Amino acid sequence: MLTRLPKRILGLVLCLVWASGCVATTAAGIGAAAGVGGYKWLEGSMEKEYPYPFAQTWEATLAAVEHFRMKTVERKVSPLSGRIEASQPDGTLVRIEVQAKPNQITAVAVRFGYLGNKDASLMFHNQVAQELRM
């Protein structure tokens, strides 16, 4: 019985090491997935990454602009990025940048006015997410 005890302890330790490695890997994967979709506020712009290809996110962004009845002043688009300058009905300037990232992720940054408006930016991102059926 005493000779089997070290083997059992070794087996238990190996199982714990193996299990802790899987947990760490799983936690890292969950953390990476949680990173997509978080908001980032930087100098008046609110950016969010969406787990959708550029073309689909661009169309959702255009639909959000239309939803809020913004008048498009300028629109530039290339295969991997796009920029929209628009004005709200009250005349506030809105700048929107859409940028393709690796792994079918697209970043959308929006800025309302010169200083930015967190509430308006959040509402805009919520509409983009709704257009994407998130």
C-alpha positions in Angstrom: 0.0 0.0 0.0 2.8 2.4 0.8 4.5 1.7 -2.5 1.4 2.7 -4.4 1.0 6.0 -2.6 3.9 7.9 -4.4 2.4 6.8 -7.8 -1.0 8.0 -6.8 0.4 11.3 -5.6 2.4 11.7 -8.8 -0.7 10.9 -10.8 -2.7 13.4 -8.9 -0.1 16.1 -9.4 0.1 15.4 -13.1 -3.7 15.6 -13.4 -3.7 18.9 -11.6 -0.9 20.3 -13.8 -2.7 19.2 -16.9 -6.1 20.6 -15.7 -4.5 23.9 -14.7 -3.0 24.2 -18.1 -6.4 23.6 -19.8 -8.0 26.1 -17.5 -5.4 28.7 -18.3 -5.8 28.1 -22.0 -9.5 28.3 -21.8 -9.4 31.5 -19.7 -7.0 33.0 -22.2 -9.4 32.2 -25.1 -12.3 33.6 -23.2 -10.3 36.8 -22.4 -9.4 37.2 -26.1 -13.0 36.8 -27.2 -14.1 39.3 -24.5 -11.7 41.8 -25.9 -13.6 42.0 -29.1 -16.6 44.3 -28.6 -15.2 46.4 -25.7 -15.4 50.2 -26.0 -12.3 52.4 -26.1 -12.6 56.1 -25.5 -9.7 58.1 -26.8 -9.5 61.8 -27.2 -13.2 62.2 -28.0 -13.6 59.2 -30.2 -15.3 56.0 -29.1 -14.0 52.8 -30.8 -15.4 49.3 -30.7 -14.3 46.2 -32.5 -16.9 44.0 -34.1 -16.4 40.3 -35.0 -17.6 40.8 -38.6 -15.9 41.3 -41.9 -15.3 44.9 -43.1 -18.0 44.9 -45.8 -20.7 43.8 -43.5 -19.7 46.3 -40.8 -19.4 49.1 -43.3 -23.0 48.5 -44.4 -24.2 48.4 -40.8 -22.4 51.7 -40.2 -24.1 53.3 -43.2 -27.4 52.0 -42.0 -26.8 53.6 -38.5 -25.9 56.9 -40.2 -29.2 56.7 -42.0 -31.1 55.7 -38.9 -30.0 58.8 -37.1 -30.9 60.9 -40.2 -27.4 62.3 -40.6 -26.5 64.0 -43.8 -23.4 62.6 -45.4 -20.9 65.3 -46.2 -18.0 63.1 -47.3 -17.6 59.3 -47.8 -14.4 57.5 -48.7 -14.1 53.8 -48.8 -11.4 51.3 -49.9 -11.3 47.5 -49.5 -10.0 47.7 -45.9 -11.0 51.1 -44.6 -13.7 53.7 -44.8 -14.4 57.2 -43.5 -17.6 59.1 -43.2 -18.1 62.7 -42.3 -21.7 63.6 -41.7 -23.8 66.2 -39.8 -26.6 65.6 -37.5 -29.9 67.4 -38.0 -28.8 70.0 -35.4 -25.6 70.6 -37.4 -23.1 68.7 -35.2 -20.2 67.2 -37.2 -19.8 63.5 -36.9 -16.7 61.6 -38.0 -16.7 57.8 -38.4 -13.7 55.6 -39.2 -14.1 52.0 -40.1 -11.0 49.9 -40.3 -10.5 46.2 -41.1 -8.4 44.2 -38.7 -7.1 40.6 -38.9 -9.4 37.6 -38.3 -12.6 39.1 -39.7 -12.7 41.9 -37.0 -13.6 45.4 -37.9 -13.0 48.5 -35.7 -15.5 51.4 -35.8 -14.5 54.7 -34.3 -17.0 57.6 -34.0 -16.7 61.2 -32.8 -19.5 63.6 -32.3 -18.5 67.3 -32.5 -15.0 68.6 -31.7 -14.8 67.3 -28.1 -16.7 64.1 -28.5 -20.0 63.0 -26.9 -19.9 59.6 -25.1 -23.7 59.2 -24.9 -24.2 59.9 -28.6 -21.2 57.7 -29.5 -22.6 54.8 -27.4 -26.1 55.2 -29.0 -24.4 55.1 -32.4 -22.5 51.9 -31.6 -25.6 50.3 -30.2 -27.3 51.0 -33.5 -24.4 49.5 -35.4 -24.6 46.4 -33.2 -28.3 46.2 -33.8 -27.8 46.4 -37.6 -25.3 43.6 -37.3 -27.9 41.6 -35.3 -25.6 41.3 -32.2 
